[in-house]
Amino acid sequence: MTATEPLRLTAPLAGGTTIPLIGFGTWQLRGDDARQAVTWALSAGYRHLDTATMYRNEAEVGRAVRDSDVGFDEVFLTTKLPDDRADRARATLEASLTALGTDVVDLWLIHWPPDHGAGVSTWRDLVAARAEGLARAVGVSNYSLDQIDQLTRATGETPEVNQVKWGPTRFDRATYDGHRERGVVLEGYSPFRSGRLTDPVLTRIAERHGTGTAQVVVRWHLQHGVVVIPKSARRERIVDNVDVGGFALSEEEMAAIDAL
Ligand SMILES: NC(=O)c1ccc[n+]([C@@H]2O[C@H](COP(=O)([O-])OP(=O)(O)OC[C@H]3O[C@@H](n4cnc5c(N)ncnc54)[C@H](OP(=O)(O)O)[C@@H]3O)[C@@H](O)[C@H]2O)c1
């Protein structure tokens, strides 16, 4: 991999599309900070943007794409349905599309499972939206494997993606394997906040490769085939976080990070 190739790595989704393994997270970026950060991310080569109705930045994310020389067709866009809009799923997606300024998103997720059960009727709405062509792929976020199985049993449709909190201190072999067995792409969120970037194991590995611990964490996700969506409001970090093509983690290093 060269420095820019990691941004082109993808994973196949069960519905036939593909998802770039690296995306840009936009939670807590609002207003012009959001537009600016997404603009920097696009010029750094990110082609996958992660937003949500709840982040209240879809308009700025869409504006940044429109104002860039990168077309919507070149960017993988994810947005998410908040649980308090579960009874208005379709209208909420339409509002997301309007705010983003596009006719279709690449991935629409249920942001959180409901308090009880797995949200089967909401899941049917997501599957219907995909059938209608409003979302190219559909999935869930913050779901357990058991809740995913409940959706599959009730509808015959398995979420294509589950976006969960993931990182070196959250690695769990059973969860990892369980997603693979079900054909669900595991997408990790909060890669840096799920642990400490100052961890001595990460620091030692980073020093060995002449890189930073954030890059080691991103690279660890990629080598596991887990989607990673780091967020930063700072231009240099947006660029550096995905500068992960110049080194590879050994099997021993991967295992040491898994064990954190
Ligand atoms: N589905 C869900 O429920 C859910 C929940 C949470 C997050 N997410 C998604 O996942 C994305 C990423 O997660 P996140 O935003 O929670 O956290 P994150 O990407 O793990 O970490 C972001 C934090 O790390 C800092 N940071 C970034 N690069 C750094 C570096 N190289 N060195 C040191 N610090 C660095 C950022 O500060 P600066 O901005 O100052 O650089 C920010 O404080 C979100 O933006 C969102 O899209 C989804």
The ligand as a Gaussian input file, in Angstrom:
#p B3LYP/6-31G(d) Opt

LIG

0 1
 N      -22.954000       5.304000      15.692000
 C      -22.691000       5.933000      16.820000
 O      -23.420000       5.838000      17.819000
 C      -21.481000       6.805000      16.895000
 C      -21.038000       7.274000      18.142000
 C      -19.866000       8.053000      18.174000
 C      -19.179000       8.343000      17.013000
 N      -19.656000       7.900000      15.792000
 C      -18.957000       8.234000      14.531000
 O      -17.584000       7.874000      14.633000
 C      -16.779000       9.013000      14.363000
 C      -15.470000       8.941000      15.113000
 O      -15.677000       8.829000      16.497000
 P      -15.458000      10.049000      17.526000
 O      -15.653000      11.336000      16.843000
 O      -16.309000       9.713000      18.687000
 O      -13.979000       9.873000      18.034000
 P      -12.522000       9.582000      17.412000
 O      -12.516000       9.745000      15.939000
 O      -12.087000       8.307000      18.011000
 O      -11.680000      10.710000      18.104000
 C      -11.917000      12.067000      17.881000
 C      -11.131000      12.803000      18.960000
 O       -9.741000      12.495000      18.812000
 C       -9.019000      13.682000      18.519000
 N       -8.022000      13.332000      17.506000
 C       -8.195000      13.116000      16.188000
 N       -7.044000      12.792000      15.590000
 C       -6.093000      12.791000      16.554000
 C       -4.705000      12.534000      16.548000
 N       -4.052000      12.218000      15.439000
 N       -4.029000      12.646000      17.722000
 C       -4.681000      12.975000      18.869000
 N       -6.004000      13.215000      18.935000
 C       -6.708000      13.132000      17.778000
 C      -10.038000      14.685000      18.039000
 O       -9.671000      15.992000      18.386000
 P       -9.576000      17.159000      17.236000
 O      -10.891000      17.189000      16.543000
 O       -9.280000      18.375000      18.055000
 O       -8.436000      16.749000      16.355000
 C      -11.275000      14.278000      18.837000
 O      -11.220000      14.809000      20.137000
 C      -17.694000      10.172000      14.796000
 O      -17.207000      11.414000      14.347000
 C      -18.996000       9.726000      14.216000
 O      -19.018000       9.962000      12.819000
 C      -20.768000       7.117000      15.736000

